[in-house]
Amino acid sequence: MIRTPEQYIQSLSDGRQFWILGEKVPDLNKHPFTKKTIKAASMFWVLMNHPDYRDVLTMEDEETGEMVNFLWKQPRTAEDLKRRREIYITNARIGGGIAGMGPDALAAAGVVGAKMDRELGTQYMDAVNDYRLHLKKTDPYITGAITDVKGDRSLHPMSQKQHQDFYVRWVDRQKDGIIVRGAKMHISSTTVANEAIVSPCRAHREPDKDCALCFATPLNAKGIKIISSPPHPSEELNEGSAWDFPKSGEVGNGIAFHNDCLIVFEDVFVPWNRVFMCGEWQYSRDLAWAFGTYHRLFGTCNHTVGAQSHSGLGALLAEFNGLERDRVIRGKLAMLARHAAIIDMAGRAACEYPVIDPDTGMAVPNLLYTNVAKWEYADGGPESSKIIADIAGGLVATCPSYKDWMNPEERPLLERYLAGKDGVPTEHRLKAMRLAKELTSCGSNQSSLHAEGSLGAQIMALYASADWELYKAAARREAKIPGWERHPLFKDLPEYPPK
């Protein structure tokens, strides 16, 4: 089924234990901050019910014939991954909508569940498929609770000194399910999600097998407590928020994902039909990597749209400042365009050249190309911000606020002295400056750096996914060192130079 936006909104009045800014919120739909965030997230249901978008976002269920969310489908082909990418990019361009953490965690659980069943004789795919059926029937918003709070990062999970709840773990196995304890943090969209898939964020050793755990749970389950991060300054409920913070200051511009949360599990019961891994420590690495690969594809979609917008902002600022023909400025704009193109092309390539599991037929985005895109937006994002700030000039740091602009005593002075190129309204120039100020802020750059994995994680992934045998064979051939001819790509090449 596909819910209406109104049904989705009402589903979040679910009695969960939730705090924001030191206040316990009894009903998310009645608090001004969370109500605004929920409205932004409901955009996904607007799109799924919209005649111009439903064919992209939904599919006909093979068993029931009902229309369901396409993201519930396990990707099996390059076409599936490309459609997944189109959904994420559509949402990013329109604003609001759904985050990829939950669907990405679901896809990862499918890949690794099938592998465990095949190699260990477990039956986790029964649980994954039962949960997938539940998603199709109820159409919830799901997030992925991945990052453990970790405690002392020099110690493994069960070697922590203060307590052993820095990583989510099972503490009791029962006939009908398990009891879990611990905490996850930085969990995007928790405020607006109905349910979460909880999954490992790292590889585990055998002593840490209790932390090798993957399960799904409603966020209003007994024992779950949620503490939201503070709202973005733009979420202050005032008339000028959309002026002062153009990116995040109004519903529908992405603020649904600013309420990242700490999720605490205090002896939460999870039935076996919602458990997708429980103690199989050898596969926690596979699950973390599979999720990371799917979710970095989602990140490339967001940042493809973001980098294109940043490039356009740089061009607007150059034009509004009268510098669009300056050779130095054009060189900076070229770097912004290069940055956007690399993210876009690498993300496309990750879908065009997937890894297909030979035993299950499941498709995973190409690991190397996905992480190339992730590295580009994480490492290149701050550099792009620097370029935008440089093109903007000092006004990006000192531009006036909405209240200044609306003050009739100040307005004529701002109109006269903060004008740029003749023919460009001063208001347009100041709006561009306010957007540049927001996009080049520390918070924006931190998000690009850490979302979907840190640069350190990218280094490991890039190294692991590179075809070193191919690269070494190419070097051996050029250096005339024997051994290159054993590589399948080179072995049938004609001798060069010819005799």
Protein Blocks (a to p, Z undefined) as FASTA:
>chain_A
ZZdfklmmmmmmnopacdeehiacfblklgfklmmmmmmmmmmmmmmmpmklmmmmpccd
fklopacdfklpccfbfklmmmmmmmmmmmmmnogaidfklmmmmmmmmmmmmmmmmmno
paklmmmmmmmmmmmmnopacdddfbcgklaakbcfklpfkbmclbccdfbdcfkbccde
dddehiehklmpmbdcdddfbdcdfklmmmmccddddfkbghiacddddddfklpccfkl
mmmmmmlmpghihpmmmmccddddehiacdfklccbehiamlmmmmmmmmmmmmmmmmmm
mmmmmmmmmmmmmmmmmmmnopmmpmklmmmmmmmmmmmmmmmmmmmmmmmmccddfklo
pacddfklmmmmmmmmmmmmmmmmmmmmmmnommlmmgccfklmmpmklmmmmmmmmccc
ehiafklmmmmmmmmmmmmpmklmmmmmmggpafklmmmmmmmmpcfklmmmmmmmmnop
ahjlmpmklmmpccdddZZ
